[in-house]
Amino acid sequence: MLVTATVVAGLPTRTAVADPAARASITFDVTTGRVIDAENDRTPVPVASTIKLLTALVAQANLSMDAEVPITQRIADTPPLKLSMAPGTRWRADDLMHAMLIASLNDTAMALALAAGHGTFAGYDKAAKAEMAKLQLADSPVIRDPSGLDGTEGVDGGNLISARDLAIVTREFLSIPSLAAIVQMRSYHFTGGDGRPHVVYTHNAFLSIYPGAIGVKTGYTDRSGHSLVAAATRQGRTLATIVIDSPDPVAFARAHLDAAFAAGPDTPGTGDVLPEPRPPTTTTIARAKASPVHPVATERPVDGASGDGWILAGILAAGCAVLATLVVRARRRARGGPTPSRFDRS
């Protein structure tokens, strides 16, 4: 339930109001970790491609971003959406990271995970558990598929993680400048391991339609429903909301973030505070210096501003998503396989 603030006799109080439905949610201050509002946030649930934020942290902790990642047949067989990398080729880890976080491509997540796990799912499982322990995830997450696929398409049925644990992952992710910069990008050009030029586009509409947005990640499967990790900065405050399995996660995120920004930093929250991000290592500092924040962060209107360019950006982002979906559907029909139901098939 969305919580707004009112003032009674000079003291703020929390007032519940109606908001779009969601299976689980949490809204928090990224800087302080203070939880502003939460609903069913301690129950592990499937979260689709939003789990790629954790995959990124595992890869960041275990790989050099200059590493050449080998593509195996298992990686090539990952269900779409994907980059369709050929077995036997080798792709730069940093390019895979961008493709995974911007376009949510499943084979890039699988490639990074297996490289971080020294080529095996057992190795990735060990690396992921070590990362989750360092992050102090507390709701018994089950992490099996690095791309977020579940059911028969996912590794061992897929993942389960609570909204609160995903919030901890998100806070850590945003504390690493090189990763935070990636999810602000609308596109990324690179030369792949096949020697050909490639470009990937975001299909995160929130990035273009919410003033001050800085990402972060979309997710969808039939089993998990539509999920969104959304963060934005206004007037020196960075807030984020996790919404899991909502018929309209963008509307949910907008309502919760708008209420939290309007209420101000001193409004009472739930009393919960997320663990602090870990201090940056020498490696993450070096990577941050090598990956400056993308200028899109300063080009977007803030504090409720609007404009034709902002609206056009949203239309273009949605158009890219539709185009990507049509391409995937055509490929799947040609192979006689199933077609994705929505833009982000994991």
TARA-V349752 format. One record per run of one state. SS is the DSSP state (2 for helix, 1 for strand, 0 for the rest). FROM is the first residue (numbers start at 1). TO is the last residue. Records with the same first field share a line. If there is no record, write none. Layout:
SS=FROM-TO / FROM-TO
This chain:
0=1-1 / 9-10 / 18-23 / 30-33 / 40-44 / 46-47 / 63-67 / 71-72 / 77-89 / 104-105 / 117-120 / 136-141 / 143-150 / 152-156 / 158-159 / 162-162 / 175-176 / 183-186 / 192-196 / 202-205 / 210-212 / 222-224 / 235-236 / 245-248 / 264-272 / 274-281 / 291-295 / 300-307 / 336-346
1=2-8 / 11-17 / 24-29 / 34-39 / 45-45 / 68-70 / 90-92 / 142-142 / 151-151 / 157-157 / 160-161 / 187-191 / 197-201 / 213-221 / 225-234 / 237-244 / 273-273
2=48-62 / 73-76 / 93-103 / 106-116 / 121-135 / 163-174 / 177-182 / 206-209 / 249-263 / 282-290 / 296-299 / 308-335
